């Protein structure tokens, strides 16, 4: 088959290329055509349109304000316009779909896809789509090319808005995402296949023996502004513990090797993070996690700017995807540095009541990591023609 893979974000390069998935497709005899993004072509209409496609679930107002203020280049007056329209009773989701349907497909996009003549369009996506994704997927739809969507992360179906153009099928991380696709986005059960995320293949090995270090995995500056200071405070409060700190890819300038987090997790006795995907990765290895529910976050400051109470990192507990993870066995939330250190010492002493197998079983509902993730994806793509 000729497969066109839409790559509009560096995260997709990590998930599909660095994971070896694209190479596996090529080894199966398929021709893989990469469709790249040109951020300079984004126009103001599309950027503004993205602001009103952020909300899909409760708490709707909180989600909307949060996402609107975090978008790079977003202006507060633009966010205020869409909030005002919603307050007037406008259905912004329906309005976004109508606007998108009226926007023409650029001739060059339609031409290039017609010349490429792929049998299937593979569409890794963050859901809050850019102009390239919209135009390419609409062109594929017009040319009757089957479209296979692959949400890039575990929270995309709950916090990143709605599909302005729907794929024919979805390949999702786990049964939790399968439920989100059906209940929140209206896909049928036959349209959604649980494969697991391709870059999680290192976690197919199962629970590993516990290490001894405390692993702190950082997040975006938007969420944990005083992260570096907090790590220094932890080291000062627990001089007897080895604390390994790795920054978010956005802060350290790019993604590391595909098994970078897995290696750190294997050496760890527990994970410290601020409501991060790494909580799932820790659980897949059988490691407990402590979520930092205190300190400064730009999200809380943005909420205050809109006249709402700023509660910092604890805001994340209100999102459905994080609520599911917080219910994992072995996951606890610390609301002060003192409580954080006390929980870490308890976990390091083996006082965690839940078995590593129970942690992995819970995480498997979010990220299905039974052996053969990439093979399942390859098979689903081959069936999607």
Buried (B, 14 or more C-beta within 10 A) or exposed (E): BEBBBBBBBEBBBBBBBBBBBBEBBEEEEBEBBBBEBEEEBBEEEBBBBBBBBBBBBEBEBBBBBBBBBBBEEBEEEBBEBBBEBBEEEEEBBEBBBEBBEEBEBBEEBBEBBEEBEBBBBBBBBBBBBBBBBBBBBBBBBEBEBBBBBBBBBBBBBBBBBBBBBBBBBBBBBBBBBBBBBBEBBEBEEEBBBBBBBBBBBBBBEBBBEBBEBBBBBBBBBBBBBBBBEBBEBBBEBBEEBBBBBBBBBBEEEEBBEBBEBBEBBBBBBBBBBBBBBBBBBBBBBBBBBBBBBBBBBBBBBBBEEBEBEBBBBBBBBBBBBBEBBBEBBBBBBBEEBEBBBBBBBBBBEEEBEBEBEBBBBBBBBBBBBEEBBBBBBBBBBBEBE
